[in-house]
Amino acid sequence: MAKFMDVHHGMTGITGEQLKQAHAADLAIQTEEGVTFEHAWADPDEGVIYCLSEAPDADAVQRIHQRAGHPADEIHRLPLTV
Amino acid sequence: MAKFMDVHHGMTGITGEQLKQAHAADLAIQTEEGVTFEHAWADPDEGVIYCLSEAPDADAVQRIHQRAGHPADEIHRLPLTV
């Protein structure tokens, strides 16, 4: 297992409710790929969303996001944390 | 106060020790701008670092990072969190 930060672009104007629903859609199926989404943060002005997760690999993160209807634009493995 | 995610690029090969030292340099002076750096995560393969903070504004985050010797390439205000 490792930590991952995935990034979604083009989300300008996203609301708190939309972010909550998107996150809930991930949580509903995340165990099927062994993923745990820990947090999501959105900058609605610049349309960027960051999701922090613990997962077996980046593909597992992407499969959950894809099935939930919002594939990530970038996924970064984060072996270093402080 | 708000949450911010700042991003540093071009950090390929950064080590855990270097990340720890950079983070410590921020922590040492952060109160002078009312900033609290909460976490930093690094992807040494792709050279990206993410820092999560609580701060009065993006300029305060940047002033601390600049004085610590590692200005951020992007700073995003994150009014939405789940």
N, CA and C atoms of all chains as a GROMACS GRO file, in nm:
protein
  492
    1MET      N    1   0.084  -0.120   0.000
    1MET     CA    2   0.000   0.000   0.000
    1MET      C    3   0.088   0.125   0.000
    2ALA      N    4   0.037   0.227  -0.063
    2ALA     CA    5   0.112   0.353  -0.069
    2ALA      C    6   0.012   0.468  -0.069
    3LYS      N    7   0.066   0.588  -0.050
    3LYS     CA    8  -0.017   0.708  -0.058
    3LYS      C    9  -0.016   0.759  -0.201
    4PHE      N   10  -0.129   0.815  -0.242
    4PHE     CA   11  -0.141   0.875  -0.375
    4PHE      C   12  -0.214   1.008  -0.366
    5MET      N   13  -0.169   1.103  -0.450
    5MET     CA   14  -0.244   1.228  -0.468
    5MET      C   15  -0.289   1.228  -0.613
    6ASP      N   16  -0.422   1.232  -0.633
    6ASP     CA   17  -0.467   1.247  -0.771
    6ASP      C   18  -0.529   1.384  -0.789
    7VAL      N   19  -0.520   1.431  -0.914
    7VAL     CA   20  -0.556   1.568  -0.946
    7VAL      C   21  -0.657   1.569  -1.060
    8HIS      N   22  -0.761   1.648  -1.043
    8HIS     CA   23  -0.864   1.666  -1.147
    8HIS      C   24  -0.862   1.813  -1.188
    9HIS      N   25  -0.853   1.837  -1.318
    9HIS     CA   26  -0.856   1.975  -1.369
    9HIS      C   27  -0.992   2.003  -1.435
   10GLY      N   28  -1.015   2.127  -1.469
   10GLY     CA   29  -1.137   2.163  -1.542
   10GLY      C   30  -1.263   2.159  -1.458
   11MET      N   31  -1.249   2.174  -1.326
   11MET     CA   32  -1.363   2.164  -1.235
   11MET      C   33  -1.409   2.301  -1.186
   12THR      N   34  -1.388   2.401  -1.268
   12THR     CA   35  -1.424   2.538  -1.228
   12THR      C   36  -1.570   2.545  -1.186
   13GLY      N   37  -1.595   2.608  -1.072
   13GLY     CA   38  -1.731   2.630  -1.024
   13GLY      C   39  -1.791   2.515  -0.946
   14ILE      N   40  -1.714   2.410  -0.923
   14ILE     CA   41  -1.768   2.297  -0.845
   14ILE      C   42  -1.817   2.347  -0.709
   15THR      N   43  -1.929   2.291  -0.664
   15THR     CA   44  -1.986   2.331  -0.535
   15THR      C   45  -1.948   2.229  -0.427
   16GLY      N   46  -1.968   2.268  -0.304
   16GLY     CA   47  -1.943   2.178  -0.191
   16GLY      C   48  -2.027   2.052  -0.202
   17GLU      N   49  -2.151   2.068  -0.246
   17GLU     CA   50  -2.242   1.954  -0.258
   17GLU      C   51  -2.192   1.857  -0.366
   18GLN      N   52  -2.149   1.912  -0.479
   18GLN     CA   53  -2.097   1.827  -0.588
   18GLN      C   54  -1.971   1.752  -0.545
   19LEU      N   55  -1.884   1.820  -0.471
   19LEU     CA   56  -1.762   1.754  -0.423
   19LEU      C   57  -1.798   1.640  -0.329
   20LYS      N   58  -1.895   1.666  -0.241
   20LYS     CA   59  -1.938   1.566  -0.144
   20LYS      C   60  -1.997   1.444  -0.215
   21GLN      N   61  -2.078   1.469  -0.317
   21GLN     CA   62  -2.139   1.358  -0.392
   21GLN      C   63  -2.034   1.277  -0.468
   22ALA      N   64  -1.938   1.346  -0.529
   22ALA     CA   65  -1.832   1.276  -0.604
   22ALA      C   66  -1.750   1.190  -0.509
   23HIS      N   67  -1.718   1.245  -0.394
   23HIS     CA   68  -1.640   1.171  -0.294
   23HIS      C   69  -1.719   1.051  -0.244
   24ALA      N   70  -1.848   1.070  -0.220
   24ALA     CA   71  -1.933   0.959  -0.173
   24ALA      C   72  -1.939   0.847  -0.277
   25ALA      N   73  -1.940   0.884  -0.406
   25ALA     CA   74  -1.944   0.784  -0.513
   25ALA      C   75  -1.815   0.700  -0.512
   26ASP      N   76  -1.703   0.763  -0.480
   26ASP     CA   77  -1.576   0.689  -0.466
   26ASP      C   78  -1.582   0.596  -0.345
   27LEU      N   79  -1.625   0.651  -0.233
   27LEU     CA   80  -1.626   0.573  -0.108
   27LEU      C   81  -1.714   0.449  -0.121
   28ALA      N   82  -1.823   0.461  -0.198
   28ALA     CA   83  -1.920   0.352  -0.209
   28ALA      C   84  -1.859   0.227  -0.273
   29ILE      N   85  -1.756   0.243  -0.356
   29ILE     CA   86  -1.699   0.128  -0.427
   29ILE      C   87  -1.549   0.107  -0.401
   30GLN      N   88  -1.488   0.192  -0.318
   30GLN     CA   89  -1.342   0.190  -0.304
   30GLN      C   90  -1.287   0.057  -0.253
   31THR      N   91  -1.363  -0.013  -0.168
   31THR     CA   92  -1.309  -0.138  -0.110
   31THR      C   93  -1.290  -0.245  -0.217
   32GLU      N   94  -1.362  -0.233  -0.328
   32GLU     CA   95  -1.349  -0.333  -0.434
   32GLU      C   96  -1.210  -0.333  -0.498
   33GLU      N   97  -1.137  -0.222  -0.480
   33GLU     CA   98  -1.000  -0.214  -0.532
   33GLU      C   99  -0.898  -0.196  -0.419
   34GLY      N  100  -0.944  -0.207  -0.295
   34GLY     CA  101  -0.851  -0.191  -0.182
   34GLY      C  102  -0.803  -0.048  -0.164
   35VAL      N  103  -0.883   0.049  -0.208
   35VAL     CA  104  -0.846   0.191  -0.200
   35VAL      C  105  -0.917   0.255  -0.080
   36THR      N  106  -0.849   0.346  -0.011
   36THR     CA  107  -0.913   0.428   0.092
   36THR      C  108  -0.891   0.575   0.058
   37PHE      N  109  -0.996   0.642   0.017
   37PHE     CA  110  -0.986   0.786  -0.008
   37PHE      C  111  -0.995   0.858   0.126
   38GLU      N  112  -0.894   0.939   0.155
   38GLU     CA  113  -0.885   1.001   0.288
   38GLU      C  114  -0.941   1.142   0.290
   39HIS      N  115  -0.910   1.219   0.186
   39HIS     CA  116  -0.954   1.359   0.180
   39HIS      C  117  -0.967   1.402   0.035
   40ALA      N  118  -1.050   1.503   0.014
   40ALA     CA  119  -1.052   1.571  -0.116
   40ALA      C  120  -1.066   1.720  -0.088
   41TRP      N  121  -0.994   1.799  -0.168
   41TRP     CA  122  -0.995   1.944  -0.152
   41TRP      C  123  -1.019   2.006  -0.289
   42ALA      N  124  -1.100   2.110  -0.295
   42ALA     CA  125  -1.128   2.173  -0.424
   42ALA      C  126  -1.101   2.322  -0.422
   43ASP      N  127  -1.043   2.368  -0.533
   43ASP     CA  128  -1.027   2.510  -0.564
   43ASP      C  129  -1.123   2.540  -0.679
   44PRO      N  130  -1.246   2.587  -0.649
   44PRO     CA  131  -1.346   2.606  -0.755
   44PRO      C  132  -1.310   2.721  -0.848
   45ASP      N  133  -1.229   2.817  -0.802
   45ASP     CA  134  -1.191   2.930  -0.888
   45ASP      C  135  -1.102   2.884  -1.003
   46GLU      N  136  -1.004   2.800  -0.970
   46GLU     CA  137  -0.912   2.753  -1.075
   46GLU      C  138  -0.949   2.614  -1.124
   47GLY      N  139  -1.053   2.554  -1.066
   47GLY     CA  140  -1.104   2.427  -1.117
   47GLY      C  141  -1.016   2.307  -1.093
   48VAL      N  142  -0.949   2.305  -0.977
   48VAL     CA  143  -0.859   2.194  -0.945
   48VAL      C  144  -0.910   2.120  -0.822
   49ILE      N  145  -0.905   1.987  -0.828
   49ILE     CA  146  -0.939   1.904  -0.712
   49ILE      C  147  -0.822   1.811  -0.683
   50TYR      N  148  -0.788   1.800  -0.554
   50TYR     CA  149  -0.686   1.707  -0.508
   50TYR      C  150  -0.751   1.601  -0.420
   51CYS      N  151  -0.718   1.474  -0.446
   51CYS     CA  152  -0.768   1.364  -0.363
   51CYS      C  153  -0.650   1.288  -0.307
   52LEU      N  154  -0.649   1.267  -0.178
   52LEU     CA  155  -0.545   1.189  -0.112
   52LEU      C  156  -0.600   1.051  -0.080
   53SER      N  157  -0.524   0.949  -0.115
   53SER     CA  158  -0.572   0.813  -0.089
   53SER      C  159  -0.458   0.722  -0.048
   54GLU      N  160  -0.498   0.607   0.003
   54GLU     CA  161  -0.406   0.496   0.032
   54GLU      C  162  -0.454   0.384  -0.060
   55ALA      N  163  -0.362   0.326  -0.136
   55ALA     CA  164  -0.406   0.229  -0.237
   55ALA      C  165  -0.292   0.135  -0.274
   56PRO      N  166  -0.326   0.020  -0.335
   56PRO     CA  167  -0.222  -0.074  -0.379
   56PRO      C  168  -0.136  -0.015  -0.491
   57ASP      N  169  -0.198   0.059  -0.583
   57ASP     CA  170  -0.124   0.122  -0.692
   57ASP      C  171  -0.212   0.229  -0.758
   58ALA      N  172  -0.151   0.305  -0.850
   58ALA     CA  173  -0.222   0.417  -0.914
   58ALA      C  174  -0.338   0.367  -0.999
   59ASP      N  175  -0.323   0.250  -1.060
   59ASP     CA  176  -0.432   0.198  -1.144
   59ASP      C  177  -0.558   0.171  -1.064
   60ALA      N  178  -0.542   0.122  -0.940
   60ALA     CA  179  -0.658   0.096  -0.855
   60ALA      C  180  -0.732   0.226  -0.826
   61VAL      N  181  -0.656   0.333  -0.799
   61VAL     CA  182  -0.717   0.465  -0.774
   61VAL      C  183  -0.795   0.509  -0.898
   62GLN      N  184  -0.732   0.493  -1.014
   62GLN     CA  185  -0.797   0.538  -1.137
   62GLN      C  186  -0.922   0.455  -1.168
   63ARG      N  187  -0.916   0.326  -1.144
   63ARG     CA  188  -1.034   0.243  -1.172
   63ARG      C  189  -1.154   0.288  -1.090
   64ILE      N  190  -1.132   0.319  -0.963
   64ILE     CA  191  -1.243   0.368  -0.879
   64ILE      C  192  -1.296   0.501  -0.933
   65HIS      N  193  -1.205   0.594  -0.961
   65HIS     CA  194  -1.248   0.726  -1.010
   65HIS      C  195  -1.322   0.713  -1.143
   66GLN      N  196  -1.273   0.624  -1.229
   66GLN     CA  197  -1.339   0.606  -1.360
   66GLN      C  198  -1.480   0.550  -1.343
   67ARG      N  199  -1.492   0.447  -1.261
   67ARG     CA  200  -1.623   0.385  -1.240
   67ARG      C  201  -1.719   0.483  -1.172
   68ALA      N  202  -1.665   0.573  -1.091
   68ALA     CA  203  -1.750   0.673  -1.023
   68ALA      C  204  -1.782   0.790  -1.117
   69GLY      N  205  -1.723   0.787  -1.237
   69GLY     CA  206  -1.759   0.888  -1.337
   69GLY      C  207  -1.671   1.011  -1.342
   70HIS      N  208  -1.557   1.007  -1.274
   70HIS     CA  209  -1.468   1.124  -1.277
   70HIS      C  210  -1.321   1.080  -1.276
   71PRO      N  211  -1.272   1.032  -1.392
   71PRO     CA  212  -1.132   0.990  -1.401
   71PRO      C  213  -1.036   1.105  -1.365
   72ALA      N  214  -0.925   1.068  -1.302
   72ALA     CA  215  -0.826   1.168  -1.263
   72ALA      C  216  -0.737   1.205  -1.382
   73ASP      N  217  -0.689   1.330  -1.384
   73ASP     CA  218  -0.597   1.375  -1.489
   73ASP      C  219  -0.452   1.342  -1.456
   74GLU      N  220  -0.420   1.336  -1.327
   74GLU     CA  221  -0.285   1.299  -1.282
   74GLU      C  222  -0.299   1.214  -1.158
   75ILE      N  223  -0.209   1.116  -1.142
   75ILE     CA  224  -0.203   1.040  -1.017
   75ILE      C  225  -0.057   1.029  -0.978
   76HIS      N  226  -0.025   1.078  -0.859
   76HIS     CA  227   0.114   1.076  -0.812
   76HIS      C  228   0.129   0.986  -0.692
   77ARG      N  229   0.225   0.895  -0.700
   77ARG     CA  230   0.261   0.810  -0.585
   77ARG      C  231   0.349   0.895  -0.493
   78LEU      N  232   0.320   0.887  -0.363
   78LEU     CA  233   0.385   0.975  -0.266
   78LEU      C  234   0.458   0.893  -0.160
   79PRO      N  235   0.576   0.842  -0.192
   79PRO     CA  236   0.648   0.762  -0.092
   79PRO      C  237   0.699   0.846   0.026
   80LEU      N  238   0.708   0.979   0.008
   80LEU     CA  239   0.763   1.066   0.114
   80LEU      C  240   0.653   1.155   0.172
   81THR      N  241   0.642   1.152   0.303
   81THR     CA  242   0.540   1.230   0.373
   81THR      C  243   0.599   1.293   0.499
   82VAL      N  244   0.566   1.416   0.523
   82VAL     CA  245   0.598   1.476   0.656
   82VAL      C  246   0.473   1.547   0.706
   83MET      N  247  -0.895   3.284   0.785
   83MET     CA  248  -0.804   3.172   0.757
   83MET      C  249  -0.868   3.077   0.657
   84ALA      N  250  -0.786   3.016   0.576
   84ALA     CA  251  -0.836   2.921   0.476
   84ALA      C  252  -0.731   2.812   0.457
   85LYS      N  253  -0.773   2.708   0.387
   85LYS     CA  254  -0.679   2.600   0.353
   85LYS      C  255  -0.616   2.631   0.219
   86PHE      N  256  -0.489   2.592   0.204
   86PHE     CA  257  -0.418   2.609   0.077
   86PHE      C  258  -0.339   2.484   0.044
   87MET      N  259  -0.335   2.452  -0.086
   87MET     CA  260  -0.245   2.348  -0.134
   87MET      C  261  -0.144   2.417  -0.223
   88ASP      N  262  -0.016   2.408  -0.187
   88ASP     CA  263   0.083   2.462  -0.280
   88ASP      C  264   0.163   2.349  -0.340
   89VAL      N  265   0.211   2.375  -0.461
   89VAL     CA  266   0.273   2.270  -0.542
   89VAL      C  267   0.412   2.318  -0.586
   90HIS      N  268   0.509   2.230  -0.573
   90HIS     CA  269   0.646   2.256  -0.619
   90HIS      C  270   0.679   2.154  -0.727
   91HIS      N  271   0.727   2.200  -0.840
   91HIS     CA  272   0.768   2.111  -0.949
   91HIS      C  273   0.921   2.105  -0.957
   92GLY      N  274   0.971   2.015  -1.039
   92GLY     CA  275   1.116   2.008  -1.064
   92GLY      C  276   1.195   1.952  -0.946
   93MET      N  277   1.129   1.872  -0.860
   93MET     CA  278   1.196   1.821  -0.741
   93MET      C  279   1.233   1.673  -0.756
   94THR      N  280   1.258   1.632  -0.879
   94THR     CA  281   1.292   1.492  -0.905
   94THR      C  282   1.409   1.446  -0.817
   95GLY      N  283   1.390   1.330  -0.756
   95GLY     CA  284   1.498   1.272  -0.676
   95GLY      C  285   1.506   1.321  -0.533
   96ILE      N  286   1.413   1.406  -0.491
   96ILE     CA  287   1.418   1.455  -0.353
   96ILE      C  288   1.411   1.337  -0.256
   97THR      N  289   1.489   1.346  -0.148
   97THR     CA  290   1.493   1.238  -0.048
   97THR      C  291   1.402   1.273   0.070
   98GLY      N  292   1.374   1.173   0.151
   98GLY     CA  293   1.294   1.195   0.271
   98GLY      C  294   1.360   1.296   0.364
   99GLU      N  295   1.493   1.289   0.373
   99GLU     CA  296   1.565   1.381   0.461
   99GLU      C  297   1.554   1.525   0.410
  100GLN      N  298   1.565   1.543   0.277
  100GLN     CA  299   1.554   1.677   0.219
  100GLN      C  300   1.413   1.735   0.239
  101LEU      N  301   1.312   1.648   0.223
  101LEU     CA  302   1.174   1.694   0.244
  101LEU      C  303   1.155   1.736   0.390
  102LYS      N  304   1.210   1.658   0.481
  102LYS     CA  305   1.197   1.688   0.624
  102LYS      C  306   1.265   1.820   0.657
  103GLN      N  307   1.383   1.842   0.600
  103GLN     CA  308   1.456   1.966   0.628
  103GLN      C  309   1.383   2.087   0.570
  104ALA      N  310   1.328   2.072   0.449
  104ALA     CA  311   1.255   2.184   0.386
  104ALA      C  312   1.131   2.218   0.468
  105HIS      N  313   1.061   2.113   0.513
  105HIS     CA  314   0.940   2.133   0.594
  105HIS      C  315   0.977   2.200   0.727
  106ALA      N  316   1.087   2.156   0.789
  106ALA     CA  317   1.131   2.214   0.916
  106ALA      C  318   1.166   2.362   0.899
  107ALA      N  319   1.222   2.398   0.784
  107ALA     CA  320   1.257   2.539   0.758
  107ALA      C  321   1.132   2.625   0.748
  108ASP      N  322   1.024   2.568   0.694
  108ASP     CA  323   0.896   2.639   0.691
  108ASP      C  324   0.839   2.654   0.833
  109LEU      N  325   0.839   2.544   0.906
  109LEU     CA  326   0.781   2.545   1.041
  109LEU      C  327   0.850   2.645   1.132
  110ALA      N  328   0.981   2.662   1.112
  110ALA     CA  329   1.060   2.748   1.200
  110ALA      C  330   1.016   2.894   1.193
  111ILE      N  331   0.957   2.935   1.080
  111ILE     CA  332   0.922   3.077   1.063
  111ILE      C  333   0.774   3.099   1.033
  112GLN      N  334   0.695   2.992   1.026
  112GLN     CA  335   0.556   3.004   0.978
  112GLN      C  336   0.469   3.097   1.062
  113THR      N  337   0.495   3.102   1.193
  113THR     CA  338   0.407   3.184   1.279
  113THR      C  339   0.422   3.333   1.248
  114GLU      N  340   0.533   3.372   1.188
  114GLU     CA  341   0.554   3.514   1.156
  114GLU      C  342   0.454   3.564   1.052
  115GLU      N  343   0.392   3.470   0.978
  115GLU     CA  344   0.292   3.507   0.878
  115GLU      C  345   0.156   3.446   0.911
  116GLY      N  346   0.144   3.383   1.028
  116GLY     CA  347   0.016   3.323   1.068
  116GLY      C  348  -0.018   3.198   0.989
  117VAL      N  349   0.085   3.130   0.936
  117VAL     CA  350   0.065   3.010   0.854
  117VAL      C  351   0.088   2.885   0.939
  118THR      N  352   0.009   2.780   0.915
  118THR     CA  353   0.035   2.650   0.976
  118THR      C  354   0.046   2.546   0.865
  119PHE      N  355   0.167   2.499   0.842
  119PHE     CA  356   0.186   2.391   0.743
  119PHE      C  357   0.148   2.260   0.810
  120GLU      N  358   0.055   2.186   0.748
  120GLU     CA  359   0.000   2.066   0.811
  120GLU      C  360   0.066   1.938   0.762
  121HIS      N  361   0.090   1.931   0.632
  121HIS     CA  362   0.150   1.812   0.573
  121HIS      C  363   0.226   1.850   0.448
  122ALA      N  364   0.322   1.765   0.412
  122ALA     CA  365   0.386   1.776   0.281
  122ALA      C  366   0.405   1.634   0.229
  123TRP      N  367   0.381   1.617   0.099
  123TRP     CA  368   0.392   1.486   0.035
  123TRP      C  369   0.479   1.503  -0.090
  124ALA      N  370   0.567   1.407  -0.117
  124ALA     CA  371   0.653   1.419  -0.234
  124ALA      C  372   0.646   1.295  -0.323
  125ASP      N  373   0.644   1.321  -0.452
  125ASP     CA  374   0.659   1.219  -0.557
  125ASP      C  375   0.797   1.243  -0.619
  126PRO      N  376   0.900   1.172  -0.570
  126PRO     CA  377   1.036   1.198  -0.619
  126PRO      C  378   1.057   1.155  -0.764
  127ASP      N  379   0.976   1.060  -0.813
  127ASP     CA  380   0.992   1.013  -0.951
  127ASP      C  381   0.951   1.122  -1.049
  128GLU      N  382   0.840   1.188  -1.022
  128GLU     CA  383   0.793   1.293  -1.113
  128GLU      C  384   0.829   1.432  -1.062
  129GLY      N  385   0.892   1.438  -0.944
  129GLY     CA  386   0.944   1.567  -0.896
  129GLY      C  387   0.839   1.666  -0.851
  130VAL      N  388   0.732   1.616  -0.789
  130VAL     CA  389   0.625   1.706  -0.744
  130VAL      C  390   0.611   1.698  -0.592
  131ILE      N  391   0.593   1.814  -0.530
  131ILE     CA  392   0.567   1.820  -0.386
  131ILE      C  393   0.437   1.895  -0.364
  132TYR      N  394   0.354   1.843  -0.275
  132TYR     CA  395   0.230   1.909  -0.233
  132TYR      C  396   0.241   1.945  -0.086
  133CYS      N  397   0.206   2.071  -0.053
  133CYS     CA  398   0.203   2.114   0.087
  133CYS      C  399   0.064   2.164   0.120
  134LEU      N  400   0.009   2.113   0.228
  134LEU     CA  401  -0.123   2.157   0.275
  134LEU      C  402  -0.102   2.251   0.393
  135SER      N  403  -0.168   2.365   0.390
  135SER     CA  404  -0.152   2.461   0.500
  135SER      C  405  -0.284   2.530   0.532
  136GLU      N  406  -0.283   2.595   0.646
  136GLU     CA  407  -0.390   2.684   0.688
  136GLU      C  408  -0.323   2.822   0.697
  137ALA      N  409  -0.382   2.921   0.632
  137ALA     CA  410  -0.312   3.050   0.625
  137ALA      C  411  -0.411   3.164   0.601
  138PRO      N  412  -0.370   3.287   0.630
  138PRO     CA  413  -0.458   3.402   0.604
  138PRO      C  414  -0.482   3.422   0.454
  139ASP      N  415  -0.381   3.400   0.372
  139ASP     CA  416  -0.395   3.412   0.226
  139ASP      C  417  -0.276   3.346   0.156
  140ALA      N  418  -0.285   3.336   0.024
  140ALA     CA  419  -0.181   3.266  -0.053
  140ALA      C  420  -0.046   3.338  -0.044
  141ASP      N  421  -0.050   3.471  -0.035
  141ASP     CA  422   0.076   3.547  -0.027
  141ASP      C  423   0.154   3.512   0.099
  142ALA      N  424   0.082   3.490   0.208
  142ALA     CA  425   0.150   3.453   0.334
  142ALA      C  426   0.220   3.319   0.318
  143VAL      N  427   0.153   3.224   0.253
  143VAL     CA  428   0.215   3.093   0.227
  143VAL      C  429   0.342   3.111   0.144
  144GLN      N  430   0.330   3.192   0.039
  144GLN     CA  431   0.445   3.210  -0.050
  144GLN      C  432   0.561   3.281   0.021
  145ARG      N  433   0.530   3.380   0.105
  145ARG     CA  434   0.639   3.451   0.175
  145ARG      C  435   0.720   3.355   0.262
  146ILE      N  436   0.651   3.263   0.332
  146ILE     CA  437   0.724   3.166   0.415
  146ILE      C  438   0.808   3.074   0.326
  147HIS      N  439   0.750   3.022   0.219
  147HIS     CA  440   0.824   2.931   0.131
  147HIS      C  441   0.944   3.002   0.067
  148GLN      N  442   0.924   3.130   0.030
  148GLN     CA  443   1.034   3.205  -0.031
  148GLN      C  444   1.149   3.225   0.068
  149ARG      N  445   1.113   3.268   0.188
  149ARG     CA  446   1.217   3.293   0.289
  149ARG      C  447   1.287   3.164   0.328
  150ALA      N  448   1.216   3.051   0.320
  150ALA     CA  449   1.277   2.921   0.353
  150ALA      C  450   1.359   2.867   0.235
  151GLY      N  451   1.355   2.939   0.120
  151GLY     CA  452   1.441   2.902   0.009
  151GLY      C  453   1.377   2.813  -0.096
  152HIS      N  454   1.244   2.794  -0.088
  152HIS     CA  455   1.180   2.707  -0.188
  152HIS      C  456   1.042   2.762  -0.224
  153PRO      N  457   1.039   2.869  -0.305
  153PRO     CA  458   0.911   2.927  -0.347
  153PRO      C  459   0.824   2.824  -0.419
  154ALA      N  460   0.692   2.834  -0.398
  154ALA     CA  461   0.597   2.741  -0.462
  154ALA      C  462   0.571   2.783  -0.606
  155ASP      N  463   0.543   2.685  -0.692
  155ASP     CA  464   0.509   2.712  -0.831
  155ASP      C  465   0.360   2.740  -0.849
  156GLU      N  466   0.279   2.683  -0.762
  156GLU     CA  467   0.133   2.707  -0.764
  156GLU      C  468   0.085   2.713  -0.620
  157ILE      N  469  -0.014   2.797  -0.595
  157ILE     CA  470  -0.080   2.797  -0.464
  157ILE      C  471  -0.230   2.804  -0.488
  158HIS      N  472  -0.302   2.705  -0.438
  158HIS     CA  473  -0.447   2.699  -0.459
  158HIS      C  474  -0.521   2.716  -0.328
  159ARG      N  475  -0.615   2.807  -0.326
  159ARG     CA  476  -0.704   2.824  -0.211
  159ARG      C  477  -0.810   2.715  -0.220
  160LEU      N  478  -0.838   2.650  -0.108
  160LEU     CA  479  -0.927   2.533  -0.106
  160LEU      C  480  -1.046   2.557  -0.014
  161PRO      N  481  -1.146   2.629  -0.061
  161PRO     CA  482  -1.262   2.653   0.027
  161PRO      C  483  -1.345   2.527   0.051
  162LEU      N  484  -1.331   2.426  -0.037
  162LEU     CA  485  -1.412   2.304  -0.024
  162LEU      C  486  -1.326   2.185   0.017
  163THR      N  487  -1.370   2.116   0.122
  163THR     CA  488  -1.296   2.002   0.175
  163THR      C  489  -1.392   1.891   0.212
  164VAL      N  490  -1.358   1.768   0.178
  164VAL     CA  491  -1.432   1.654   0.233
  164VAL      C  492  -1.332   1.552   0.284
   0.00000   0.00000   0.00000
